[in-house]
Amino acid sequence: MEITKATILDLNALRKLEKESFAKDAWPLLDLIAVLTFPNVIRFKATEDNQMIGFIAGDPRPNDGWGWVATIAVDPRFRLRGIGRALLHACEKELGVPRVRLTVRTSNQGAITMYEKEGYQTIDIWQNYYNDGEPAMVMEKVL
Ligand SMILES: CC(C)(COP(=O)(O)OP(=O)(O)OC[C@H]1O[C@@H](n2cnc3c(N)ncnc32)[C@H](O)[C@@H]1OP(=O)(O)O)[C@@H](O)C(=O)NCCC(=O)NCCS
């Protein structure tokens, strides 16, 4: 497994990964194009045999003192092998800010477990954050 920077050439693979990973929240095409092209966005892919098996994007906000993990997903066939953790580490390092924040559905116990094991703590709850009304946990890691 390799972790390298993602580019617009990864658009089709990313669309597939998003659909497989986010039943309710898959990003629309325009957002996927944006995340693969906007300057300052951090984007890494995990690949095996040149196939994308994971993706992470980060949004550095140095003026705030933190950055955001915007999305993270691992191909369901490759989960629980440390790929999500490796993507998180790559993103945290590249963000170049002292604190990293993210939002997660309160029902997404798998992702919450990973974040807690990686040192993220819940700092806030945002009610009605997701399109179906589910609240978000806001989690933060001090690097
Ligand atoms: C969340 C996600 C990215 C985790 O990726 P992953 O590659 O399976 O995670 P890792 O293998 O690196 O796991 C890291 C640690 O978290 C734990 N963990 C990860 N997923 C877990 C789950 N579903 N249940 C329990 N523990 C879990 C692992 O056991 C591991 O801990 P360990 O090393 O002590 O055993 C993946 O499940 C996914 O893509 N989910 C769908 C998309 C999603 O929900 N993204 C997050 C949105 S906020």
The ligand as a Gaussian input file, in Angstrom:
#p B3LYP/6-31G(d) Opt

LIG

0 1
 C      -13.617000       5.248000       9.046000
 C      -12.710000       4.535000       8.053000
 C      -12.023000       5.588000       7.174000
 C      -11.640000       3.737000       8.842000
 O      -10.678000       3.233000       7.933000
 P       -9.855000       1.877000       8.233000
 O       -8.777000       1.797000       7.225000
 O      -10.783000       0.740000       8.363000
 O       -9.253000       2.216000       9.679000
 P       -7.904000       1.590000      10.341000
 O       -7.786000       0.168000       9.919000
 O       -6.752000       2.485000      10.060000
 O       -8.297000       1.670000      11.875000
 C       -7.565000       2.402000      12.839000
 C       -8.036000       1.958000      14.217000
 O       -9.432000       2.243000      14.365000
 C      -10.161000       1.046000      14.585000
 N      -11.365000       1.020000      13.752000
 C      -11.492000       1.456000      12.466000
 N      -12.734000       1.202000      12.013000
 C      -13.394000       0.585000      13.030000
 C      -14.694000       0.044000      13.162000
 N      -15.574000       0.108000      12.155000
 N      -15.031000      -0.521000      14.330000
 C      -14.158000      -0.583000      15.358000
 N      -12.886000      -0.106000      15.297000
 C      -12.518000       0.463000      14.142000
 C       -9.270000      -0.076000      14.115000
 O       -9.563000      -1.275000      14.776000
 C       -7.894000       0.459000      14.419000
 O       -7.559000       0.270000      15.770000
 P       -6.444000      -0.812000      16.219000
 O       -5.239000      -0.562000      15.372000
 O       -6.258000      -0.561000      17.667000
 O       -7.053000      -2.123000      15.915000
 C      -13.522000       3.526000       7.190000
 O      -14.276000       2.690000       8.037000
 C      -14.446000       4.168000       6.193000
 O      -14.060000       4.510000       5.067000
 N      -15.740000       4.336000       6.575000
 C      -16.746000       4.923000       5.674000
 C      -16.512000       6.393000       5.461000
 C      -16.552000       7.161000       6.774000
 O      -17.376000       6.914000       7.642000
 N      -15.611000       8.129000       6.916000
 C      -15.528000       8.961000       8.092000
 C      -16.451000      10.113000       7.959000
 S      -16.282000      11.252000       9.318000

